[in-house]
Amino acid sequence: MKSPYNLPLLPLTFDAETQLAFYKKVVEASAKLEKLKQKLHYSLVNESFIQLLTLSESVQSTRIEGTQVTFSQMLEDTLEEQQDWEKIEVRNYQKALKLGMEKIRIGYPLTERLIRDMHIILMENARGSTSAAGEFRKIQNFIGPSNNIKDASYFPPEPHLMAEYMTNLERYINGHPYKPEEELDPLHPLIKAAIIHAQFESIHPFLDGNGRLGRILIVLYLLQSKIIDSPFFFISEELERERFKYYALLNGVRSIGRKEPDWKSWILFFLDATMRMAENHYEKLDQAEKLYQEGFSKLQQPSTKKVWGAMFSNPIATVHQIKTTTNLAAPTIRKSLAELVRLNMIYGDDRQRNRRFYQYDLIRIMSE
């Protein structure tokens, strides 16, 4: 059996040429994120868009781990909450992400304690859930293409080193309490987000759920660092799209197949993925805004306009769900939905009771 990897502690240092390569991409990525932030700030569908992006992130991140559940299926799940493990994992991801975002927003730092608390939520009734939820592993684990240790490509640091590595990671995330951060690590937060994610994955502190939790850390660190001011940016969709490259570059960080850790390739990939996702989110928001405004202009009744807006938070909805979000009376909602169906703006199924209505154009935009 291979020996556990002697993972270097943080911070990392890079030569001037490598830092220049990073910063050329950081400038471009920062500009795209700022452009997205400004568009969202003035958008009529900003809250709905963030809500749907968060669901999409939860779906994409769990798909990297092997689930097959889709965005549309999880929209349906908001109405029925089926108890199969794939949907439970997505719901748990949403809950853990929500906890983390709430804590960061009120000024709570991204600490070991918060990471443990999110892990407990992530593993509740999920595949691989154990009594060790929220506890750092006490046995050696491995990473590989199968569950057979013979196929293992990477053995993370030994269990007794978890406290040391996680304390080091927490200090890297939050800085020294008595020293300016730039004195400790001059790297831009986007670069640090890439390092934090890869380091957490390489420590692999829990028996299960490390990948999902590590991707949550990305958005929480960007929130904490004020790179984003709300959860409007996620990267898991791009990582899922290039899943095997993602894993290969993480292995490069661990010196697998090479003499030295290749942090440069991973960080450049991360920054490129950030740029692509910022553009992707911008385009989705632009299309959602146009869809909303075009539909709004066709409607006369204020109640129908309100129901149209509610369908942007819940693209698959029932009368009861819309009543909860709009406080309109059920007969008024039914009349408005009938008008939207007549105009082919939404579509209803054939159920006699609890009929569902579908905003397919928005679902398509968010699923592309």
C-alpha positions as a LaTeX table, in Angstrom:
\begin{tabular}{lrrr}
\hline
Residue & $x$ (\AA) & $y$ (\AA) & $z$ (\AA) \\
\hline
Met1 & 0.00 & 0.00 & 0.00 \\
Lys2 & 1.18 & 3.52 & $-0.78$ \\
Ser3 & 2.07 & 5.75 & 2.14 \\
Pro4 & $-0.22$ & 8.63 & 3.15 \\
Tyr5 & 0.78 & 11.84 & 1.38 \\
Asn6 & 2.93 & 14.32 & 3.29 \\
Leu7 & 0.73 & 17.26 & 2.38 \\
Pro8 & 2.50 & 20.63 & 2.75 \\
Leu9 & 0.91 & 23.12 & 5.14 \\
Leu10 & $-0.28$ & 26.52 & 3.95 \\
Pro11 & 0.57 & 29.20 & 2.86 \\
Leu12 & 2.15 & 28.46 & $-0.52$ \\
Thr13 & 4.67 & 30.57 & $-2.36$ \\
Phe14 & 4.93 & 31.12 & $-6.11$ \\
Asp15 & 7.60 & 32.67 & $-8.29$ \\
Ala16 & 7.02 & 36.06 & $-9.92$ \\
Glu17 & 6.27 & 34.60 & $-13.36$ \\
Thr18 & 3.58 & 32.28 & $-11.97$ \\
Gln19 & 1.99 & 35.07 & $-9.93$ \\
Leu20 & 1.86 & 37.25 & $-13.05$ \\
Ala21 & 0.06 & 34.44 & $-14.93$ \\
Phe22 & $-2.43$ & 34.23 & $-12.07$ \\
Tyr23 & $-3.08$ & 37.93 & $-11.87$ \\
Lys24 & $-3.77$ & 38.38 & $-15.56$ \\
Lys25 & $-6.66$ & 35.96 & $-15.12$ \\
Val26 & $-7.67$ & 37.39 & $-11.74$ \\
Val27 & $-8.17$ & 40.84 & $-13.29$ \\
Glu28 & $-10.41$ & 39.38 & $-16.00$ \\
Ala29 & $-12.33$ & 37.12 & $-13.61$ \\
Ser30 & $-12.88$ & 39.97 & $-11.12$ \\
Ala31 & $-14.24$ & 42.19 & $-13.89$ \\
Lys32 & $-16.73$ & 39.51 & $-14.98$ \\
Leu33 & $-17.89$ & 38.94 & $-11.41$ \\
Glu34 & $-18.34$ & 42.69 & $-10.86$ \\
Lys35 & $-20.33$ & 42.97 & $-14.10$ \\
Leu36 & $-22.59$ & 40.13 & $-12.93$ \\
Lys37 & $-22.96$ & 41.70 & $-9.47$ \\
Gln38 & $-24.02$ & 45.05 & $-10.94$ \\
Lys39 & $-26.54$ & 43.47 & $-13.31$ \\
Leu40 & $-28.03$ & 41.44 & $-10.49$ \\
His41 & $-28.22$ & 44.50 & $-8.23$ \\
Tyr42 & $-30.62$ & 46.24 & $-10.64$ \\
Ser43 & $-32.46$ & 43.11 & $-11.81$ \\
Leu44 & $-36.21$ & 42.69 & $-11.28$ \\
Val45 & $-35.69$ & 38.93 & $-10.79$ \\
Asn46 & $-32.60$ & 39.01 & $-8.55$ \\
Glu47 & $-34.05$ & 37.18 & $-5.53$ \\
Ser48 & $-35.69$ & 34.51 & $-7.70$ \\
Phe49 & $-32.50$ & 34.09 & $-9.71$ \\
Ile50 & $-30.34$ & 33.60 & $-6.61$ \\
Gln51 & $-32.82$ & 31.07 & $-5.24$ \\
Leu52 & $-32.72$ & 29.04 & $-8.47$ \\
Leu53 & $-28.92$ & 29.33 & $-8.74$ \\
Thr54 & $-28.59$ & 27.91 & $-5.23$ \\
Leu55 & $-30.75$ & 24.92 & $-6.20$ \\
Ser56 & $-28.76$ & 24.45 & $-9.41$ \\
Glu57 & $-25.48$ & 24.51 & $-7.43$ \\
Ser58 & $-26.83$ & 21.87 & $-5.05$ \\
Val59 & $-27.76$ & 19.64 & $-7.99$ \\
Gln60 & $-24.48$ & 20.11 & $-9.87$ \\
Ser61 & $-22.24$ & 19.57 & $-6.84$ \\
Thr62 & $-23.96$ & 16.32 & $-5.89$ \\
Arg63 & $-23.84$ & 15.15 & $-9.53$ \\
Ile64 & $-20.03$ & 15.35 & $-9.37$ \\
Glu65 & $-20.29$ & 12.70 & $-6.64$ \\
Gly66 & $-22.32$ & 10.38 & $-8.86$ \\
Thr67 & $-25.98$ & 11.30 & $-8.42$ \\
Gln68 & $-28.17$ & 11.49 & $-11.53$ \\
Val69 & $-30.90$ & 13.79 & $-10.20$ \\
Thr70 & $-31.69$ & 16.80 & $-12.41$ \\
Phe71 & $-32.60$ & 20.42 & $-11.79$ \\
Ser72 & $-36.18$ & 19.80 & $-13.01$ \\
Gln73 & $-36.58$ & 16.81 & $-10.71$ \\
Met74 & $-35.50$ & 18.91 & $-7.73$ \\
Leu75 & $-38.01$ & 21.61 & $-8.66$ \\
Glu76 & $-40.67$ & 18.90 & $-8.49$ \\
Asp77 & $-39.16$ & 17.73 & $-5.21$ \\
Thr78 & $-40.07$ & 21.03 & $-3.55$ \\
Leu79 & $-43.67$ & 19.82 & $-3.84$ \\
Glu80 & $-43.30$ & 16.18 & $-2.85$ \\
Glu81 & $-39.96$ & 15.60 & $-1.01$ \\
Gln82 & $-39.40$ & 11.98 & $-2.00$ \\
Gln83 & $-37.19$ & 9.97 & 0.32 \\
Asp84 & $-34.64$ & 8.59 & $-2.12$ \\
Trp85 & $-30.99$ & 9.15 & $-1.26$ \\
Glu86 & $-30.14$ & 11.29 & $-4.30$ \\
Lys87 & $-32.77$ & 13.91 & $-3.50$ \\
Ile88 & $-31.92$ & 13.77 & 0.19 \\
Glu89 & $-28.29$ & 14.58 & $-0.67$ \\
Val90 & $-29.32$ & 17.59 & $-2.76$ \\
Arg91 & $-31.66$ & 18.87 & $-0.03$ \\
Asn92 & $-28.93$ & 18.39 & 2.58 \\
Tyr93 & $-26.50$ & 20.33 & 0.38 \\
Gln94 & $-28.99$ & 23.20 & 0.18 \\
Lys95 & $-29.45$ & 23.19 & 3.96 \\
Ala96 & $-25.70$ & 23.06 & 4.69 \\
Leu97 & $-25.04$ & 25.84 & 2.17 \\
Lys98 & $-27.82$ & 27.94 & 3.71 \\
Leu99 & $-26.39$ & 27.49 & 7.22 \\
Gly100 & $-22.93$ & 28.52 & 6.05 \\
Met101 & $-24.18$ & 31.58 & 4.17 \\
Glu102 & $-26.28$ & 32.74 & 7.13 \\
Lys103 & $-23.30$ & 32.46 & 9.49 \\
Ile104 & $-20.93$ & 34.30 & 7.15 \\
Arg105 & $-23.47$ & 37.07 & 6.54 \\
Ile106 & $-23.75$ & 37.83 & 10.26 \\
Gly107 & $-19.97$ & 37.97 & 10.59 \\
Tyr108 & $-19.24$ & 34.46 & 11.84 \\
Pro109 & $-15.86$ & 33.32 & 10.44 \\
Leu110 & $-15.34$ & 30.20 & 8.34 \\
Thr111 & $-14.06$ & 27.96 & 11.12 \\
Glu112 & $-13.56$ & 24.28 & 11.91 \\
Arg113 & $-16.71$ & 24.45 & 14.02 \\
Leu114 & $-18.82$ & 25.74 & 11.14 \\
Ile115 & $-17.33$ & 23.13 & 8.80 \\
Arg116 & $-18.27$ & 20.38 & 11.27 \\
Asp117 & $-21.79$ & 21.77 & 11.67 \\
Met118 & $-22.31$ & 21.85 & 7.90 \\
His119 & $-20.99$ & 18.29 & 7.63 \\
Ile120 & $-23.60$ & 17.08 & 10.15 \\
Ile121 & $-26.36$ & 18.55 & 7.97 \\
Leu122 & $-24.78$ & 17.22 & 4.78 \\
Met123 & $-24.73$ & 13.63 & 6.06 \\
Glu124 & $-28.18$ & 13.47 & 7.69 \\
Asn125 & $-29.96$ & 10.33 & 6.40 \\
Ala126 & $-27.70$ & 10.40 & 3.32 \\
Arg127 & $-25.70$ & 7.74 & 1.53 \\
Gly128 & $-22.63$ & 6.88 & 3.59 \\
Ser129 & $-24.00$ & 8.64 & 6.66 \\
Thr130 & $-22.41$ & 7.43 & 9.85 \\
Ser131 & $-22.25$ & 8.22 & 13.53 \\
Ala132 & $-19.05$ & 10.13 & 12.64 \\
Ala133 & $-20.97$ & 13.00 & 11.00 \\
Gly134 & $-19.30$ & 16.23 & 12.05 \\
Glu135 & $-16.23$ & 14.37 & 13.35 \\
Phe136 & $-12.83$ & 14.24 & 11.68 \\
Arg137 & $-11.94$ & 10.73 & 10.60 \\
Lys138 & $-10.12$ & 8.39 & 12.92 \\
Ile139 & $-9.16$ & 5.85 & 10.27 \\
Gln140 & $-7.12$ & 6.07 & 7.08 \\
Asn141 & $-9.17$ & 6.65 & 3.93 \\
Phe142 & $-8.24$ & 6.80 & 0.25 \\
Ile143 & $-9.33$ & 8.33 & $-3.05$ \\
Gly144 & $-9.62$ & 6.33 & $-6.23$ \\
Pro145 & $-11.84$ & 5.31 & $-9.13$ \\
Ser146 & $-13.43$ & 2.48 & $-7.11$ \\
Asn147 & $-14.11$ & 1.39 & $-3.52$ \\
Asn148 & $-11.22$ & $-1.05$ & $-3.74$ \\
Ile149 & $-8.11$ & 0.11 & $-1.90$ \\
Lys150 & $-5.98$ & $-1.62$ & $-4.57$ \\
Asp151 & $-7.21$ & 0.98 & $-7.09$ \\
Ala152 & $-6.43$ & 3.93 & $-4.81$ \\
Ser153 & $-4.60$ & 6.83 & $-6.47$ \\
Tyr154 & $-4.22$ & 8.92 & $-3.32$ \\
Phe155 & $-3.94$ & 8.33 & 0.42 \\
Pro156 & $-4.65$ & 11.53 & 2.39 \\
Pro157 & $-2.68$ & 12.43 & 5.52 \\
Glu158 & $-2.97$ & 10.08 & 8.50 \\
Pro159 & $-5.93$ & 10.51 & 10.90 \\
His160 & $-3.87$ & 11.75 & 13.85 \\
Leu161 & $-2.79$ & 14.75 & 11.72 \\
Met162 & $-6.33$ & 15.99 & 11.01 \\
Ala163 & $-6.35$ & 18.52 & 13.85 \\
Glu164 & $-3.03$ & 20.02 & 12.75 \\
Tyr165 & $-4.07$ & 20.29 & 9.10 \\
Met166 & $-7.52$ & 21.70 & 9.80 \\
Thr167 & $-6.16$ & 24.26 & 12.28 \\
Asn168 & $-3.67$ & 25.32 & 9.62 \\
Leu169 & $-6.45$ & 25.59 & 7.03 \\
Glu170 & $-8.64$ & 27.64 & 9.38 \\
Arg171 & $-5.74$ & 30.01 & 10.06 \\
Tyr172 & $-5.12$ & 30.32 & 6.30 \\
Ile173 & $-8.79$ & 31.11 & 5.65 \\
Asn174 & $-9.17$ & 33.69 & 8.40 \\
Gly175 & $-5.67$ & 35.10 & 8.75 \\
His176 & $-3.73$ & 35.87 & 11.89 \\
Pro177 & $-5.75$ & 37.78 & 14.51 \\
Tyr178 & $-2.96$ & 40.32 & 15.06 \\
Lys179 & $-1.41$ & 40.68 & 11.60 \\
Pro180 & $-2.76$ & 42.23 & 8.37 \\
Glu181 & $-3.76$ & 39.53 & 5.88 \\
Glu182 & $-1.60$ & 40.96 & 3.09 \\
Glu183 & 1.40 & 40.54 & 5.38 \\
Leu184 & 0.60 & 36.85 & 5.79 \\
Asp185 & $-0.50$ & 36.02 & 2.25 \\
Pro186 & $-0.60$ & 38.59 & $-0.57$ \\
Leu187 & $-2.59$ & 36.32 & $-2.89$ \\
His188 & $-5.93$ & 37.51 & $-4.24$ \\
Pro189 & $-9.01$ & 35.84 & $-2.65$ \\
Leu190 & $-9.91$ & 34.10 & $-5.93$ \\
Ile191 & $-6.51$ & 32.40 & $-5.89$ \\
Lys192 & $-6.89$ & 31.60 & $-2.21$ \\
Ala193 & $-10.35$ & 30.11 & $-2.86$ \\
Ala194 & $-8.74$ & 27.67 & $-5.32$ \\
Ile195 & $-6.04$ & 26.78 & $-2.78$ \\
Ile196 & $-8.51$ & 26.37 & 0.10 \\
His197 & $-10.70$ & 24.02 & $-1.93$ \\
Ala198 & $-7.81$ & 21.86 & $-3.13$ \\
Gln199 & $-6.19$ & 21.75 & 0.31 \\
Phe200 & $-9.45$ & 20.70 & 1.98 \\
Glu201 & $-9.98$ & 17.97 & $-0.63$ \\
Ser202 & $-6.40$ & 16.77 & $-0.11$ \\
Ile203 & $-6.75$ & 16.71 & 3.69 \\
His204 & $-10.00$ & 14.75 & 3.18 \\
Pro205 & $-10.88$ & 15.18 & 6.87 \\
Phe206 & $-14.19$ & 13.27 & 6.87 \\
Leu207 & $-15.06$ & 9.71 & 5.93 \\
Asp208 & $-17.57$ & 10.98 & 3.36 \\
Gly209 & $-18.94$ & 14.24 & 1.98 \\
Asn210 & $-15.55$ & 15.93 & 1.49 \\
Gly211 & $-16.15$ & 16.87 & $-2.15$ \\
Arg212 & $-19.53$ & 18.49 & $-1.53$ \\
Leu213 & $-18.34$ & 20.32 & 1.58 \\
Gly214 & $-15.18$ & 21.48 & $-0.19$ \\
Arg215 & $-17.25$ & 23.08 & $-2.93$ \\
Ile216 & $-19.42$ & 24.85 & $-0.36$ \\
Leu217 & $-16.22$ & 26.33 & 1.10 \\
Ile218 & $-15.55$ & 28.07 & $-2.23$ \\
Val219 & $-18.67$ & 30.24 & $-2.15$ \\
Leu220 & $-18.44$ & 30.84 & 1.61 \\
Tyr221 & $-14.86$ & 32.06 & 1.32 \\
Leu222 & $-15.79$ & 34.36 & $-1.58$ \\
Leu223 & $-18.62$ & 35.75 & 0.55 \\
Gln224 & $-16.36$ & 36.19 & 3.57 \\
Ser225 & $-13.73$ & 37.91 & 1.41 \\
Lys226 & $-16.36$ & 40.30 & $-0.03$ \\
Ile227 & $-15.61$ & 39.14 & $-3.58$ \\
Ile228 & $-19.34$ & 38.53 & $-3.83$ \\
Asp229 & $-21.97$ & 40.21 & $-1.65$ \\
Ser230 & $-24.66$ & 37.53 & $-2.00$ \\
Pro231 & $-24.70$ & 33.91 & $-3.18$ \\
Phe232 & $-24.99$ & 34.80 & $-6.87$ \\
Phe233 & $-21.95$ & 32.86 & $-8.06$ \\
Phe234 & $-21.25$ & 29.14 & $-7.99$ \\
Ile235 & $-18.67$ & 27.06 & $-9.83$ \\
Ser236 & $-19.84$ & 23.44 & $-9.47$ \\
Glu237 & $-21.63$ & 23.40 & $-12.84$ \\
Glu238 & $-18.33$ & 24.04 & $-14.62$ \\
Leu239 & $-16.48$ & 21.53 & $-12.43$ \\
Glu240 & $-19.15$ & 18.91 & $-13.19$ \\
Arg241 & $-18.87$ & 19.66 & $-16.90$ \\
Glu242 & $-15.11$ & 18.98 & $-16.77$ \\
Arg243 & $-15.22$ & 16.44 & $-13.97$ \\
Phe244 & $-12.28$ & 14.28 & $-15.05$ \\
Lys245 & $-10.01$ & 17.28 & $-15.69$ \\
Tyr246 & $-11.06$ & 18.63 & $-12.28$ \\
Tyr247 & $-10.02$ & 15.38 & $-10.57$ \\
Ala248 & $-6.81$ & 15.11 & $-12.60$ \\
Leu249 & $-5.70$ & 18.62 & $-11.64$ \\
Leu250 & $-6.49$ & 17.99 & $-7.97$ \\
Asn251 & $-4.29$ & 14.90 & $-8.24$ \\
Gly252 & $-1.57$ & 17.11 & $-9.71$ \\
Val253 & $-1.67$ & 19.24 & $-6.56$ \\
Arg254 & $-0.91$ & 16.01 & $-4.65$ \\
Ser255 & 2.17 & 15.21 & $-6.78$ \\
Ile256 & 0.45 & 12.18 & $-8.31$ \\
Gly257 & 2.33 & 11.28 & $-11.48$ \\
Arg258 & 4.90 & 14.05 & $-10.98$ \\
Lys259 & 7.84 & 14.94 & $-8.77$ \\
Glu260 & 6.45 & 18.22 & $-7.41$ \\
Pro261 & 2.92 & 19.44 & $-6.63$ \\
Asp262 & 1.44 & 21.27 & $-9.62$ \\
Trp263 & $-0.54$ & 24.09 & $-8.04$ \\
Lys264 & $-0.17$ & 26.36 & $-11.04$ \\
Ser265 & $-2.25$ & 24.22 & $-13.42$ \\
Trp266 & $-5.02$ & 23.79 & $-10.84$ \\
Ile267 & $-5.25$ & 27.50 & $-10.01$ \\
Leu268 & $-5.26$ & 28.56 & $-13.68$ \\
Phe269 & $-8.03$ & 26.02 & $-14.34$ \\
Phe270 & $-10.01$ & 27.35 & $-11.38$ \\
Leu271 & $-9.70$ & 30.95 & $-12.60$ \\
Asp272 & $-10.72$ & 29.96 & $-16.13$ \\
Ala273 & $-13.72$ & 28.08 & $-14.71$ \\
Thr274 & $-14.62$ & 31.17 & $-12.67$ \\
Met275 & $-14.64$ & 33.31 & $-15.80$ \\
Arg276 & $-16.77$ & 30.83 & $-17.74$ \\
Met277 & $-19.29$ & 30.52 & $-14.92$ \\
Ala278 & $-19.52$ & 34.29 & $-14.43$ \\
Glu279 & $-20.34$ & 34.63 & $-18.14$ \\
Asn280 & $-22.78$ & 31.71 & $-17.90$ \\
His281 & $-24.60$ & 33.23 & $-14.93$ \\
Tyr282 & $-24.72$ & 36.65 & $-16.65$ \\
Glu283 & $-26.28$ & 35.16 & $-19.77$ \\
Lys284 & $-28.84$ & 33.19 & $-17.75$ \\
Leu285 & $-29.78$ & 36.29 & $-15.78$ \\
Asp286 & $-30.09$ & 38.31 & $-18.99$ \\
Gln287 & $-32.40$ & 35.72 & $-20.55$ \\
Ala288 & $-34.49$ & 35.41 & $-17.36$ \\
Glu289 & $-34.92$ & 39.19 & $-17.21$ \\
Lys290 & $-36.04$ & 39.36 & $-20.83$ \\
Leu291 & $-38.49$ & 36.50 & $-20.30$ \\
Tyr292 & $-39.95$ & 38.23 & $-17.24$ \\
Gln293 & $-40.28$ & 41.63 & $-18.92$ \\
Glu294 & $-41.77$ & 40.24 & $-22.15$ \\
Gly295 & $-44.36$ & 38.29 & $-20.16$ \\
Phe296 & $-45.11$ & 41.20 & $-17.84$ \\
Ser297 & $-45.86$ & 43.48 & $-20.80$ \\
Lys298 & $-48.56$ & 41.08 & $-22.06$ \\
Leu299 & $-50.53$ & 41.13 & $-18.82$ \\
Gln300 & $-53.21$ & 43.57 & $-17.64$ \\
Gln301 & $-54.33$ & 42.42 & $-14.19$ \\
Pro302 & $-52.02$ & 43.20 & $-11.22$ \\
Ser303 & $-52.83$ & 39.79 & $-9.67$ \\
Thr304 & $-51.80$ & 37.97 & $-12.86$ \\
Lys305 & $-48.56$ & 39.95 & $-12.96$ \\
Lys306 & $-47.93$ & 38.92 & $-9.36$ \\
Val307 & $-48.54$ & 35.24 & $-10.16$ \\
Trp308 & $-46.23$ & 35.55 & $-13.19$ \\
Gly309 & $-43.52$ & 36.88 & $-10.89$ \\
Ala310 & $-44.11$ & 34.05 & $-8.39$ \\
Met311 & $-43.44$ & 31.50 & $-11.14$ \\
Phe312 & $-39.89$ & 32.84 & $-11.36$ \\
Ser313 & $-39.18$ & 31.69 & $-7.80$ \\
Asn314 & $-40.99$ & 28.38 & $-8.30$ \\
Pro315 & $-40.99$ & 27.39 & $-11.99$ \\
Ile316 & $-43.01$ & 24.31 & $-11.04$ \\
Ala317 & $-45.77$ & 25.32 & $-8.66$ \\
Thr318 & $-49.25$ & 24.57 & $-7.33$ \\
Val319 & $-51.98$ & 27.01 & $-6.36$ \\
His320 & $-51.17$ & 26.36 & $-2.69$ \\
Gln321 & $-47.47$ & 27.15 & $-3.20$ \\
Ile322 & $-48.26$ & 30.39 & $-5.05$ \\
Lys323 & $-50.74$ & 31.35 & $-2.34$ \\
Thr324 & $-47.97$ & 30.96 & 0.24 \\
Thr325 & $-45.63$ & 33.28 & $-1.66$ \\
Thr326 & $-48.14$ & 35.89 & $-2.87$ \\
Asn327 & $-50.90$ & 35.94 & $-0.20$ \\
Leu328 & $-53.44$ & 36.09 & $-3.03$ \\
Ala329 & $-56.73$ & 34.21 & $-2.66$ \\
Ala330 & $-56.88$ & 30.77 & $-4.29$ \\
Pro331 & $-59.69$ & 31.71 & $-6.77$ \\
Thr332 & $-57.68$ & 34.75 & $-7.88$ \\
Ile333 & $-54.59$ & 32.59 & $-8.39$ \\
Arg334 & $-56.55$ & 30.02 & $-10.42$ \\
Lys335 & $-57.94$ & 32.75 & $-12.64$ \\
Ser336 & $-54.46$ & 34.19 & $-13.17$ \\
Leu337 & $-52.96$ & 30.78 & $-13.93$ \\
Ala338 & $-55.72$ & 30.11 & $-16.45$ \\
Glu339 & $-54.85$ & 33.38 & $-18.19$ \\
Leu340 & $-51.12$ & 32.49 & $-18.27$ \\
Val341 & $-51.94$ & 29.05 & $-19.68$ \\
Arg342 & $-54.21$ & 30.62 & $-22.32$ \\
Leu343 & $-51.31$ & 32.84 & $-23.41$ \\
Asn344 & $-48.95$ & 29.81 & $-23.53$ \\
Met345 & $-46.72$ & 31.49 & $-20.95$ \\
Ile346 & $-46.97$ & 28.50 & $-18.60$ \\
Tyr347 & $-48.37$ & 24.97 & $-18.92$ \\
Gly348 & $-50.52$ & 22.92 & $-16.54$ \\
Asp349 & $-50.58$ & 19.14 & $-16.12$ \\
Asp350 & $-53.73$ & 16.97 & $-16.18$ \\
Arg351 & $-54.10$ & 16.35 & $-12.45$ \\
Gln352 & $-57.59$ & 16.79 & $-11.06$ \\
Arg353 & $-56.26$ & 17.87 & $-7.66$ \\
Asn354 & $-53.11$ & 19.81 & $-6.77$ \\
Arg355 & $-52.53$ & 20.60 & $-10.41$ \\
Arg356 & $-48.98$ & 21.66 & $-11.23$ \\
Phe357 & $-48.02$ & 24.53 & $-13.46$ \\
Tyr358 & $-44.71$ & 24.67 & $-15.33$ \\
Gln359 & $-42.65$ & 27.67 & $-16.41$ \\
Tyr360 & $-40.72$ & 25.71 & $-19.05$ \\
Asp361 & $-38.92$ & 28.67 & $-20.61$ \\
Leu362 & $-37.30$ & 29.55 & $-17.29$ \\
Ile363 & $-36.47$ & 25.91 & $-16.56$ \\
Arg364 & $-34.73$ & 25.69 & $-19.94$ \\
Ile365 & $-32.74$ & 28.88 & $-19.28$ \\
Met366 & $-31.56$ & 27.65 & $-15.85$ \\
Ser367 & $-30.79$ & 24.14 & $-17.16$ \\
Glu368 & $-28.64$ & 25.19 & $-20.12$ \\
\hline
\end{tabular}
